[in-house]
Amino acid sequence: MGVPQTMEILSARAALVRESLQKSQNVTENMVSILGSFDYRLSALETAMRPTQIRTHSIRMAHENIDKTLKAAESMLAQFDLTRKAEAKILRGPHEDLEMYLEAISQLRSTNRYFTSNKNFKRNEAILTHTSNLLVKAISKLEDEFRQLLTNYSKPVEPERLFDCLPNSLRPSSASKQGDSGSKNSSEHHNKSLEASVFIPPTLIPPRVLPLLHDLAQQMILAGHQQQLFRIYRDIRGAVLEQSLRKLGVERLSKDDVQKMQWEALEAKIGNWIHYMRIAVKLLFAGERKICDQIFEGADALQDQCFADVTTSSVSVLLSFGEAIAKSKRSPEKLFVLLDMFEIMRELQPEMETLFGSKACIEMRDSALSLTMRLAETAQETFVDFEEAVERDATKTAVLDGTVHPLTSYVINYVKFLFDYKSTLKQLFQGFEASDPDAQLGVVTKRIVQALQTNLDGKSKQYRDPALTQLFLMNNIHYIVRSVRRSEAKDLLGDDWVQIHRRIVQQHANQYKRISWAKILQCLTVQASGSGGASGDAGGLSRAMVRDRFKTFYIQFEELHQRQSQWTVPDSELRESLRLAVAEVLLPAYRSFINRYGQIENGKASQRYIRYSPEDLERMLNEFFEGKTFSEQKR
């Protein structure tokens, strides 16, 4: 195949390609034209469809609004229905079913909130006014129900119920439940088990009623009726608490009432007051605190304020009596009741701090603490008064027989009682003295005993017979020493003090022997003769002198026997010891004198001169210090 032929073929093919390209261009142009036509038509269609789309959206929105409106209407109708039912329950009152009544109040509150948050409803204000008025009526009925329920179940507690709540050791006997149940509290100082004693507060309101009162109180608080609730509770419970205390025996006494009262009656009232304080704080006040906390649970401020106002009058009555005693005229016999009162206030202090620990109760708590301090101060001052009174005691009542003076037994018993209050005194001294309380108690005891001895020295000078002076001092100081040795005072005063005073007792006994018996013993000694050196068968004494000696001896002895048989040595050991000491000196001298001079004139004179044998004297000596009267001696 030649070149020309090939060129022809290529030309033909190029022509075909040109033709194909031309056709493709024509198709493209046609397509562009068609697409442009489509774009125009679509724009027109879109323009035509836009109103339809808008109507469709509006219809959909309308449907949604209708649904919302229907739901709101259903909800509102439901609220109307609930309100209608709640109104019916409110109108019936809380008596039929208190729980349902409280639910109805909650529903009304819920309805109020509902319509408050949906203010677009045309009759919204009218409905709110209606439900609010219903709530006011409901709360008013609720107040009445709270008052009625609290009144019905608030009754004074009978004393017997309170006594049953006490530990066995503190329960009064059936014969004296409201009598002199605490006038003497010394037994309590020997029974130190009070710390472990269990006090069970009485049930003041039945437990099944407390939840109802709590719910009622909560609704009143939610309604903003705290003040009405507070007044109702305070008036009812406060009056019942006061009635319980009055039934127990508590009465309001002023300082003037206390001052006018006889000591025996006052002492009994103080003992009762101590008992009442323990019952009031540990039982009644504790019970009031418990029910107050349960009824007003969740409202702490109201809890504290209600408790404070319920108890304030009763606390005032109890503490005012203590204040009247603390401020009354001091006297020694009041010291122990002051210590009793101080002790009970110290015992109750932890409970007072717990029960009256809130800010609302601070005044009562401070009053109780103030009374404790005042009692301690008065007791301290009474100590000083007693010491001075002992030293200055000027009673002219002399003990004619030289026995223990009433002042001595009174003071020593006083000191012994002080040691029954040892733990109380330690607390008292710790409040005022920086030194060791045991040492302080020892110092006080020594001062009191020293004041007594000083007074006894003065009283001993009233006796004309110096021998009776010594016997009186011997008896009284021996009584002091013996009492100290048998009491706890010995540990504080010490062995040295005891030994020193035992020697003082012996010194007075020796002085008594010297004064009473020295002169009579001279009758039995030759050296006592008035003649200088006579001698002979009578051993230096003439028969006349022997007769005079016997006669003088018997006269003096009989005088001593008559006088000193009326004297008293009350302690049997001391009495026997003193008789023995006299006998050991007198009887040997008498026997010796009889043996030496009793056979004058060949024994014929013995019947006339010798009235008593040594055994007779011994028997008569055993009648000394028995405190016999003159008529008893003659018999």
Secondary structure as a PSIPRED ss2 file (coil, helix, strand):
# PSIPRED VFORMAT (PSIPRED V4.0)

   1 M C   1.000  0.000  0.000
   2 G C   1.000  0.000  0.000
   3 V H   0.000  1.000  0.000
   4 P H   0.000  1.000  0.000
   5 Q H   0.000  1.000  0.000
   6 T H   0.000  1.000  0.000
   7 M H   0.000  1.000  0.000
   8 E H   0.000  1.000  0.000
   9 I H   0.000  1.000  0.000
  10 L H   0.000  1.000  0.000
  11 S H   0.000  1.000  0.000
  12 A H   0.000  1.000  0.000
  13 R H   0.000  1.000  0.000
  14 A H   0.000  1.000  0.000
  15 A H   0.000  1.000  0.000
  16 L H   0.000  1.000  0.000
  17 V H   0.000  1.000  0.000
  18 R H   0.000  1.000  0.000
  19 E H   0.000  1.000  0.000
  20 S H   0.000  1.000  0.000
  21 L H   0.000  1.000  0.000
  22 Q H   0.000  1.000  0.000
  23 K H   0.000  1.000  0.000
  24 S H   0.000  1.000  0.000
  25 Q H   0.000  1.000  0.000
  26 N H   0.000  1.000  0.000
  27 V H   0.000  1.000  0.000
  28 T H   0.000  1.000  0.000
  29 E H   0.000  1.000  0.000
  30 N H   0.000  1.000  0.000
  31 M H   0.000  1.000  0.000
  32 V H   0.000  1.000  0.000
  33 S H   0.000  1.000  0.000
  34 I H   0.000  1.000  0.000
  35 L H   0.000  1.000  0.000
  36 G H   0.000  1.000  0.000
  37 S H   0.000  1.000  0.000
  38 F H   0.000  1.000  0.000
  39 D H   0.000  1.000  0.000
  40 Y H   0.000  1.000  0.000
  41 R H   0.000  1.000  0.000
  42 L H   0.000  1.000  0.000
  43 S H   0.000  1.000  0.000
  44 A H   0.000  1.000  0.000
  45 L H   0.000  1.000  0.000
  46 E H   0.000  1.000  0.000
  47 T H   0.000  1.000  0.000
  48 A H   0.000  1.000  0.000
  49 M H   0.000  1.000  0.000
  50 R H   0.000  1.000  0.000
  51 P H   0.000  1.000  0.000
  52 T H   0.000  1.000  0.000
  53 Q H   0.000  1.000  0.000
  54 I H   0.000  1.000  0.000
  55 R H   0.000  1.000  0.000
  56 T H   0.000  1.000  0.000
  57 H H   0.000  1.000  0.000
  58 S H   0.000  1.000  0.000
  59 I H   0.000  1.000  0.000
  60 R H   0.000  1.000  0.000
  61 M H   0.000  1.000  0.000
  62 A H   0.000  1.000  0.000
  63 H H   0.000  1.000  0.000
  64 E H   0.000  1.000  0.000
  65 N H   0.000  1.000  0.000
  66 I H   0.000  1.000  0.000
  67 D H   0.000  1.000  0.000
  68 K H   0.000  1.000  0.000
  69 T H   0.000  1.000  0.000
  70 L H   0.000  1.000  0.000
  71 K H   0.000  1.000  0.000
  72 A H   0.000  1.000  0.000
  73 A H   0.000  1.000  0.000
  74 E H   0.000  1.000  0.000
  75 S H   0.000  1.000  0.000
  76 M H   0.000  1.000  0.000
  77 L H   0.000  1.000  0.000
  78 A H   0.000  1.000  0.000
  79 Q H   0.000  1.000  0.000
  80 F H   0.000  1.000  0.000
  81 D H   0.000  1.000  0.000
  82 L H   0.000  1.000  0.000
  83 T H   0.000  1.000  0.000
  84 R H   0.000  1.000  0.000
  85 K H   0.000  1.000  0.000
  86 A H   0.000  1.000  0.000
  87 E H   0.000  1.000  0.000
  88 A H   0.000  1.000  0.000
  89 K H   0.000  1.000  0.000
  90 I H   0.000  1.000  0.000
  91 L H   0.000  1.000  0.000
  92 R H   0.000  1.000  0.000
  93 G C   1.000  0.000  0.000
  94 P C   1.000  0.000  0.000
  95 H C   1.000  0.000  0.000
  96 E C   1.000  0.000  0.000
  97 D C   1.000  0.000  0.000
  98 L H   0.000  1.000  0.000
  99 E H   0.000  1.000  0.000
 100 M H   0.000  1.000  0.000
 101 Y H   0.000  1.000  0.000
 102 L H   0.000  1.000  0.000
 103 E H   0.000  1.000  0.000
 104 A H   0.000  1.000  0.000
 105 I H   0.000  1.000  0.000
 106 S H   0.000  1.000  0.000
 107 Q H   0.000  1.000  0.000
 108 L H   0.000  1.000  0.000
 109 R H   0.000  1.000  0.000
 110 S H   0.000  1.000  0.000
 111 T H   0.000  1.000  0.000
 112 N H   0.000  1.000  0.000
 113 R H   0.000  1.000  0.000
 114 Y H   0.000  1.000  0.000
 115 F H   0.000  1.000  0.000
 116 T H   0.000  1.000  0.000
 117 S H   0.000  1.000  0.000
 118 N C   1.000  0.000  0.000
 119 K C   1.000  0.000  0.000
 120 N C   1.000  0.000  0.000
 121 F C   1.000  0.000  0.000
 122 K C   1.000  0.000  0.000
 123 R C   1.000  0.000  0.000
 124 N H   0.000  1.000  0.000
 125 E H   0.000  1.000  0.000
 126 A H   0.000  1.000  0.000
 127 I H   0.000  1.000  0.000
 128 L H   0.000  1.000  0.000
 129 T H   0.000  1.000  0.000
 130 H H   0.000  1.000  0.000
 131 T H   0.000  1.000  0.000
 132 S H   0.000  1.000  0.000
 133 N H   0.000  1.000  0.000
 134 L H   0.000  1.000  0.000
 135 L H   0.000  1.000  0.000
 136 V H   0.000  1.000  0.000
 137 K H   0.000  1.000  0.000
 138 A H   0.000  1.000  0.000
 139 I H   0.000  1.000  0.000
 140 S H   0.000  1.000  0.000
 141 K H   0.000  1.000  0.000
 142 L H   0.000  1.000  0.000
 143 E H   0.000  1.000  0.000
 144 D H   0.000  1.000  0.000
 145 E H   0.000  1.000  0.000
 146 F H   0.000  1.000  0.000
 147 R H   0.000  1.000  0.000
 148 Q H   0.000  1.000  0.000
 149 L H   0.000  1.000  0.000
 150 L H   0.000  1.000  0.000
 151 T H   0.000  1.000  0.000
 152 N H   0.000  1.000  0.000
 153 Y C   1.000  0.000  0.000
 154 S C   1.000  0.000  0.000
 155 K C   1.000  0.000  0.000
 156 P C   1.000  0.000  0.000
 157 V C   1.000  0.000  0.000
 158 E C   1.000  0.000  0.000
 159 P H   0.000  1.000  0.000
 160 E H   0.000  1.000  0.000
 161 R H   0.000  1.000  0.000
 162 L H   0.000  1.000  0.000
 163 F H   0.000  1.000  0.000
 164 D H   0.000  1.000  0.000
 165 C C   1.000  0.000  0.000
 166 L C   1.000  0.000  0.000
 167 P C   1.000  0.000  0.000
 168 N H   0.000  1.000  0.000
 169 S H   0.000  1.000  0.000
 170 L H   0.000  1.000  0.000
 171 R C   1.000  0.000  0.000
 172 P C   1.000  0.000  0.000
 173 S C   1.000  0.000  0.000
 174 S H   0.000  1.000  0.000
 175 A H   0.000  1.000  0.000
 176 S H   0.000  1.000  0.000
 177 K C   1.000  0.000  0.000
 178 Q C   1.000  0.000  0.000
 179 G C   1.000  0.000  0.000
 180 D C   1.000  0.000  0.000
 181 S C   1.000  0.000  0.000
 182 G C   1.000  0.000  0.000
 183 S C   1.000  0.000  0.000
 184 K C   1.000  0.000  0.000
 185 N C   1.000  0.000  0.000
 186 S H   0.000  1.000  0.000
 187 S H   0.000  1.000  0.000
 188 E H   0.000  1.000  0.000
 189 H H   0.000  1.000  0.000
 190 H H   0.000  1.000  0.000
 191 N C   1.000  0.000  0.000
 192 K C   1.000  0.000  0.000
 193 S H   0.000  1.000  0.000
 194 L H   0.000  1.000  0.000
 195 E H   0.000  1.000  0.000
 196 A H   0.000  1.000  0.000
 197 S C   1.000  0.000  0.000
 198 V C   1.000  0.000  0.000
 199 F C   1.000  0.000  0.000
 200 I C   1.000  0.000  0.000
 201 P C   1.000  0.000  0.000
 202 P C   1.000  0.000  0.000
 203 T C   1.000  0.000  0.000
 204 L C   1.000  0.000  0.000
 205 I C   1.000  0.000  0.000
 206 P C   1.000  0.000  0.000
 207 P C   1.000  0.000  0.000
 208 R C   1.000  0.000  0.000
 209 V C   1.000  0.000  0.000
 210 L H   0.000  1.000  0.000
 211 P H   0.000  1.000  0.000
 212 L H   0.000  1.000  0.000
 213 L H   0.000  1.000  0.000
 214 H H   0.000  1.000  0.000
 215 D H   0.000  1.000  0.000
 216 L H   0.000  1.000  0.000
 217 A H   0.000  1.000  0.000
 218 Q H   0.000  1.000  0.000
 219 Q H   0.000  1.000  0.000
 220 M H   0.000  1.000  0.000
 221 I H   0.000  1.000  0.000
 222 L H   0.000  1.000  0.000
 223 A C   1.000  0.000  0.000
 224 G C   1.000  0.000  0.000
 225 H C   1.000  0.000  0.000
 226 Q H   0.000  1.000  0.000
 227 Q H   0.000  1.000  0.000
 228 Q H   0.000  1.000  0.000
 229 L H   0.000  1.000  0.000
 230 F H   0.000  1.000  0.000
 231 R H   0.000  1.000  0.000
 232 I H   0.000  1.000  0.000
 233 Y H   0.000  1.000  0.000
 234 R H   0.000  1.000  0.000
 235 D H   0.000  1.000  0.000
 236 I H   0.000  1.000  0.000
 237 R H   0.000  1.000  0.000
 238 G H   0.000  1.000  0.000
 239 A H   0.000  1.000  0.000
 240 V H   0.000  1.000  0.000
 241 L H   0.000  1.000  0.000
 242 E H   0.000  1.000  0.000
 243 Q H   0.000  1.000  0.000
 244 S H   0.000  1.000  0.000
 245 L H   0.000  1.000  0.000
 246 R H   0.000  1.000  0.000
 247 K H   0.000  1.000  0.000
 248 L H   0.000  1.000  0.000
 249 G C   1.000  0.000  0.000
 250 V C   1.000  0.000  0.000
 251 E C   1.000  0.000  0.000
 252 R C   1.000  0.000  0.000
 253 L C   1.000  0.000  0.000
 254 S C   1.000  0.000  0.000
 255 K H   0.000  1.000  0.000
 256 D H   0.000  1.000  0.000
 257 D H   0.000  1.000  0.000
 258 V H   0.000  1.000  0.000
 259 Q H   0.000  1.000  0.000
 260 K H   0.000  1.000  0.000
 261 M C   1.000  0.000  0.000
 262 Q C   1.000  0.000  0.000
 263 W H   0.000  1.000  0.000
 264 E H   0.000  1.000  0.000
 265 A H   0.000  1.000  0.000
 266 L H   0.000  1.000  0.000
 267 E H   0.000  1.000  0.000
 268 A H   0.000  1.000  0.000
 269 K H   0.000  1.000  0.000
 270 I H   0.000  1.000  0.000
 271 G H   0.000  1.000  0.000
 272 N H   0.000  1.000  0.000
 273 W H   0.000  1.000  0.000
 274 I H   0.000  1.000  0.000
 275 H H   0.000  1.000  0.000
 276 Y H   0.000  1.000  0.000
 277 M H   0.000  1.000  0.000
 278 R H   0.000  1.000  0.000
 279 I H   0.000  1.000  0.000
 280 A H   0.000  1.000  0.000
 281 V H   0.000  1.000  0.000
 282 K H   0.000  1.000  0.000
 283 L H   0.000  1.000  0.000
 284 L H   0.000  1.000  0.000
 285 F H   0.000  1.000  0.000
 286 A H   0.000  1.000  0.000
 287 G H   0.000  1.000  0.000
 288 E H   0.000  1.000  0.000
 289 R H   0.000  1.000  0.000
 290 K H   0.000  1.000  0.000
 291 I H   0.000  1.000  0.000
 292 C H   0.000  1.000  0.000
 293 D H   0.000  1.000  0.000
 294 Q H   0.000  1.000  0.000
 295 I H   0.000  1.000  0.000
 296 F C   1.000  0.000  0.000
 297 E C   1.000  0.000  0.000
 298 G C   1.000  0.000  0.000
 299 A C   1.000  0.000  0.000
 300 D H   0.000  1.000  0.000
 301 A H   0.000  1.000  0.000
 302 L H   0.000  1.000  0.000
 303 Q H   0.000  1.000  0.000
 304 D H   0.000  1.000  0.000
 305 Q H   0.000  1.000  0.000
 306 C H   0.000  1.000  0.000
 307 F H   0.000  1.000  0.000
 308 A H   0.000  1.000  0.000
 309 D H   0.000  1.000  0.000
 310 V H   0.000  1.000  0.000
 311 T H   0.000  1.000  0.000
 312 T H   0.000  1.000  0.000
 313 S H   0.000  1.000  0.000
 314 S H   0.000  1.000  0.000
 315 V H   0.000  1.000  0.000
 316 S H   0.000  1.000  0.000
 317 V H   0.000  1.000  0.000
 318 L H   0.000  1.000  0.000
 319 L H   0.000  1.000  0.000
 320 S H   0.000  1.000  0.000
 321 F H   0.000  1.000  0.000
 322 G H   0.000  1.000  0.000
 323 E H   0.000  1.000  0.000
 324 A H   0.000  1.000  0.000
 325 I H   0.000  1.000  0.000
 326 A H   0.000  1.000  0.000
 327 K H   0.000  1.000  0.000
 328 S C   1.000  0.000  0.000
 329 K C   1.000  0.000  0.000
 330 R C   1.000  0.000  0.000
 331 S C   1.000  0.000  0.000
 332 P C   1.000  0.000  0.000
 333 E C   1.000  0.000  0.000
 334 K H   0.000  1.000  0.000
 335 L H   0.000  1.000  0.000
 336 F H   0.000  1.000  0.000
 337 V H   0.000  1.000  0.000
 338 L H   0.000  1.000  0.000
 339 L H   0.000  1.000  0.000
 340 D H   0.000  1.000  0.000
 341 M H   0.000  1.000  0.000
 342 F H   0.000  1.000  0.000
 343 E H   0.000  1.000  0.000
 344 I H   0.000  1.000  0.000
 345 M H   0.000  1.000  0.000
 346 R H   0.000  1.000  0.000
 347 E H   0.000  1.000  0.000
 348 L H   0.000  1.000  0.000
 349 Q H   0.000  1.000  0.000
 350 P H   0.000  1.000  0.000
 351 E H   0.000  1.000  0.000
 352 M H   0.000  1.000  0.000
 353 E H   0.000  1.000  0.000
 354 T H   0.000  1.000  0.000
 355 L H   0.000  1.000  0.000
 356 F C   1.000  0.000  0.000
 357 G C   1.000  0.000  0.000
 358 S C   1.000  0.000  0.000
 359 K H   0.000  1.000  0.000
 360 A H   0.000  1.000  0.000
 361 C H   0.000  1.000  0.000
 362 I H   0.000  1.000  0.000
 363 E H   0.000  1.000  0.000
 364 M H   0.000  1.000  0.000
 365 R H   0.000  1.000  0.000
 366 D H   0.000  1.000  0.000
 367 S H   0.000  1.000  0.000
 368 A H   0.000  1.000  0.000
 369 L H   0.000  1.000  0.000
 370 S H   0.000  1.000  0.000
 371 L H   0.000  1.000  0.000
 372 T H   0.000  1.000  0.000
 373 M H   0.000  1.000  0.000
 374 R H   0.000  1.000  0.000
 375 L H   0.000  1.000  0.000
 376 A H   0.000  1.000  0.000
 377 E H   0.000  1.000  0.000
 378 T H   0.000  1.000  0.000
 379 A H   0.000  1.000  0.000
 380 Q H   0.000  1.000  0.000
 381 E H   0.000  1.000  0.000
 382 T H   0.000  1.000  0.000
 383 F H   0.000  1.000  0.000
 384 V H   0.000  1.000  0.000
 385 D H   0.000  1.000  0.000
 386 F H   0.000  1.000  0.000
 387 E H   0.000  1.000  0.000
 388 E H   0.000  1.000  0.000
 389 A H   0.000  1.000  0.000
 390 V H   0.000  1.000  0.000
 391 E H   0.000  1.000  0.000
 392 R H   0.000  1.000  0.000
 393 D C   1.000  0.000  0.000
 394 A C   1.000  0.000  0.000
 395 T C   1.000  0.000  0.000
 396 K C   1.000  0.000  0.000
 397 T C   1.000  0.000  0.000
 398 A C   1.000  0.000  0.000
 399 V C   1.000  0.000  0.000
 400 L C   1.000  0.000  0.000
 401 D C   1.000  0.000  0.000
 402 G C   1.000  0.000  0.000
 403 T C   1.000  0.000  0.000
 404 V C   1.000  0.000  0.000
 405 H C   1.000  0.000  0.000
 406 P H   0.000  1.000  0.000
 407 L H   0.000  1.000  0.000
 408 T H   0.000  1.000  0.000
 409 S H   0.000  1.000  0.000
 410 Y H   0.000  1.000  0.000
 411 V H   0.000  1.000  0.000
 412 I H   0.000  1.000  0.000
 413 N H   0.000  1.000  0.000
 414 Y H   0.000  1.000  0.000
 415 V H   0.000  1.000  0.000
 416 K H   0.000  1.000  0.000
 417 F H   0.000  1.000  0.000
 418 L H   0.000  1.000  0.000
 419 F H   0.000  1.000  0.000
 420 D H   0.000  1.000  0.000
 421 Y C   1.000  0.000  0.000
 422 K H   0.000  1.000  0.000
 423 S H   0.000  1.000  0.000
 424 T H   0.000  1.000  0.000
 425 L H   0.000  1.000  0.000
 426 K H   0.000  1.000  0.000
 427 Q H   0.000  1.000  0.000
 428 L H   0.000  1.000  0.000
 429 F H   0.000  1.000  0.000
 430 Q H   0.000  1.000  0.000
 431 G H   0.000  1.000  0.000
 432 F H   0.000  1.000  0.000
 433 E C   1.000  0.000  0.000
 434 A C   1.000  0.000  0.000
 435 S C   1.000  0.000  0.000
 436 D C   1.000  0.000  0.000
 437 P H   0.000  1.000  0.000
 438 D H   0.000  1.000  0.000
 439 A H   0.000  1.000  0.000
 440 Q H   0.000  1.000  0.000
 441 L H   0.000  1.000  0.000
 442 G H   0.000  1.000  0.000
 443 V H   0.000  1.000  0.000
 444 V H   0.000  1.000  0.000
 445 T H   0.000  1.000  0.000
 446 K H   0.000  1.000  0.000
 447 R H   0.000  1.000  0.000
 448 I H   0.000  1.000  0.000
 449 V H   0.000  1.000  0.000
 450 Q H   0.000  1.000  0.000
 451 A H   0.000  1.000  0.000
 452 L H   0.000  1.000  0.000
 453 Q H   0.000  1.000  0.000
 454 T H   0.000  1.000  0.000
 455 N H   0.000  1.000  0.000
 456 L H   0.000  1.000  0.000
 457 D H   0.000  1.000  0.000
 458 G H   0.000  1.000  0.000
 459 K H   0.000  1.000  0.000
 460 S H   0.000  1.000  0.000
 461 K C   1.000  0.000  0.000
 462 Q C   1.000  0.000  0.000
 463 Y C   1.000  0.000  0.000
 464 R C   1.000  0.000  0.000
 465 D C   1.000  0.000  0.000
 466 P H   0.000  1.000  0.000
 467 A H   0.000  1.000  0.000
 468 L H   0.000  1.000  0.000
 469 T H   0.000  1.000  0.000
 470 Q H   0.000  1.000  0.000
 471 L H   0.000  1.000  0.000
 472 F H   0.000  1.000  0.000
 473 L H   0.000  1.000  0.000
 474 M H   0.000  1.000  0.000
 475 N H   0.000  1.000  0.000
 476 N H   0.000  1.000  0.000
 477 I H   0.000  1.000  0.000
 478 H H   0.000  1.000  0.000
 479 Y H   0.000  1.000  0.000
 480 I H   0.000  1.000  0.000
 481 V H   0.000  1.000  0.000
 482 R H   0.000  1.000  0.000
 483 S H   0.000  1.000  0.000
 484 V H   0.000  1.000  0.000
 485 R H   0.000  1.000  0.000
 486 R C   1.000  0.000  0.000
 487 S C   1.000  0.000  0.000
 488 E C   1.000  0.000  0.000
 489 A H   0.000  1.000  0.000
 490 K H   0.000  1.000  0.000
 491 D H   0.000  1.000  0.000
 492 L H   0.000  1.000  0.000
 493 L H   0.000  1.000  0.000
 494 G H   0.000  1.000  0.000
 495 D H   0.000  1.000  0.000
 496 D H   0.000  1.000  0.000
 497 W H   0.000  1.000  0.000
 498 V H   0.000  1.000  0.000
 499 Q H   0.000  1.000  0.000
 500 I H   0.000  1.000  0.000
 501 H H   0.000  1.000  0.000
 502 R H   0.000  1.000  0.000
 503 R H   0.000  1.000  0.000
 504 I H   0.000  1.000  0.000
 505 V H   0.000  1.000  0.000
 506 Q H   0.000  1.000  0.000
 507 Q H   0.000  1.000  0.000
 508 H H   0.000  1.000  0.000
 509 A H   0.000  1.000  0.000
 510 N H   0.000  1.000  0.000
 511 Q H   0.000  1.000  0.000
 512 Y H   0.000  1.000  0.000
 513 K H   0.000  1.000  0.000
 514 R H   0.000  1.000  0.000
 515 I H   0.000  1.000  0.000
 516 S H   0.000  1.000  0.000
 517 W H   0.000  1.000  0.000
 518 A H   0.000  1.000  0.000
 519 K H   0.000  1.000  0.000
 520 I H   0.000  1.000  0.000
 521 L H   0.000  1.000  0.000
 522 Q H   0.000  1.000  0.000
 523 C C   1.000  0.000  0.000
 524 L C   1.000  0.000  0.000
 525 T C   1.000  0.000  0.000
 526 V H   0.000  1.000  0.000
 527 Q H   0.000  1.000  0.000
 528 A H   0.000  1.000  0.000
 529 S C   1.000  0.000  0.000
 530 G C   1.000  0.000  0.000
 531 S C   1.000  0.000  0.000
 532 G C   1.000  0.000  0.000
 533 G C   1.000  0.000  0.000
 534 A C   1.000  0.000  0.000
 535 S C   1.000  0.000  0.000
 536 G C   1.000  0.000  0.000
 537 D C   1.000  0.000  0.000
 538 A C   1.000  0.000  0.000
 539 G C   1.000  0.000  0.000
 540 G C   1.000  0.000  0.000
 541 L C   1.000  0.000  0.000
 542 S C   1.000  0.000  0.000
 543 R H   0.000  1.000  0.000
 544 A H   0.000  1.000  0.000
 545 M H   0.000  1.000  0.000
 546 V H   0.000  1.000  0.000
 547 R H   0.000  1.000  0.000
 548 D H   0.000  1.000  0.000
 549 R H   0.000  1.000  0.000
 550 F H   0.000  1.000  0.000
 551 K H   0.000  1.000  0.000
 552 T H   0.000  1.000  0.000
 553 F H   0.000  1.000  0.000
 554 Y H   0.000  1.000  0.000
 555 I H   0.000  1.000  0.000
 556 Q H   0.000  1.000  0.000
 557 F H   0.000  1.000  0.000
 558 E H   0.000  1.000  0.000
 559 E H   0.000  1.000  0.000
 560 L H   0.000  1.000  0.000
 561 H H   0.000  1.000  0.000
 562 Q H   0.000  1.000  0.000
 563 R H   0.000  1.000  0.000
 564 Q H   0.000  1.000  0.000
 565 S C   1.000  0.000  0.000
 566 Q C   1.000  0.000  0.000
 567 W C   1.000  0.000  0.000
 568 T E   0.000  0.000  1.000
 569 V C   1.000  0.000  0.000
 570 P C   1.000  0.000  0.000
 571 D C   1.000  0.000  0.000
 572 S H   0.000  1.000  0.000
 573 E H   0.000  1.000  0.000
 574 L H   0.000  1.000  0.000
 575 R H   0.000  1.000  0.000
 576 E H   0.000  1.000  0.000
 577 S H   0.000  1.000  0.000
 578 L H   0.000  1.000  0.000
 579 R H   0.000  1.000  0.000
 580 L H   0.000  1.000  0.000
 581 A H   0.000  1.000  0.000
 582 V H   0.000  1.000  0.000
 583 A H   0.000  1.000  0.000
 584 E H   0.000  1.000  0.000
 585 V H   0.000  1.000  0.000
 586 L H   0.000  1.000  0.000
 587 L H   0.000  1.000  0.000
 588 P H   0.000  1.000  0.000
 589 A H   0.000  1.000  0.000
 590 Y H   0.000  1.000  0.000
 591 R H   0.000  1.000  0.000
 592 S H   0.000  1.000  0.000
 593 F H   0.000  1.000  0.000
 594 I H   0.000  1.000  0.000
 595 N H   0.000  1.000  0.000
 596 R H   0.000  1.000  0.000
 597 Y H   0.000  1.000  0.000
 598 G C   1.000  0.000  0.000
 599 Q C   1.000  0.000  0.000
 600 I C   1.000  0.000  0.000
 601 E C   1.000  0.000  0.000
 602 N C   1.000  0.000  0.000
 603 G C   1.000  0.000  0.000
 604 K C   1.000  0.000  0.000
 605 A C   1.000  0.000  0.000
 606 S H   0.000  1.000  0.000
 607 Q H   0.000  1.000  0.000
 608 R H   0.000  1.000  0.000
 609 Y H   0.000  1.000  0.000
 610 I C   1.000  0.000  0.000
 611 R C   1.000  0.000  0.000
 612 Y C   1.000  0.000  0.000
 613 S C   1.000  0.000  0.000
 614 P H   0.000  1.000  0.000
 615 E H   0.000  1.000  0.000
 616 D H   0.000  1.000  0.000
 617 L H   0.000  1.000  0.000
 618 E H   0.000  1.000  0.000
 619 R H   0.000  1.000  0.000
 620 M H   0.000  1.000  0.000
 621 L H   0.000  1.000  0.000
 622 N C   1.000  0.000  0.000
 623 E C   1.000  0.000  0.000
 624 F C   1.000  0.000  0.000
 625 F C   1.000  0.000  0.000
 626 E E   0.000  0.000  1.000
 627 G C   1.000  0.000  0.000
 628 K C   1.000  0.000  0.000
 629 T C   1.000  0.000  0.000
 630 F H   0.000  1.000  0.000
 631 S H   0.000  1.000  0.000
 632 E H   0.000  1.000  0.000
 633 Q H   0.000  1.000  0.000
 634 K H   0.000  1.000  0.000
 635 R C   1.000  0.000  0.000
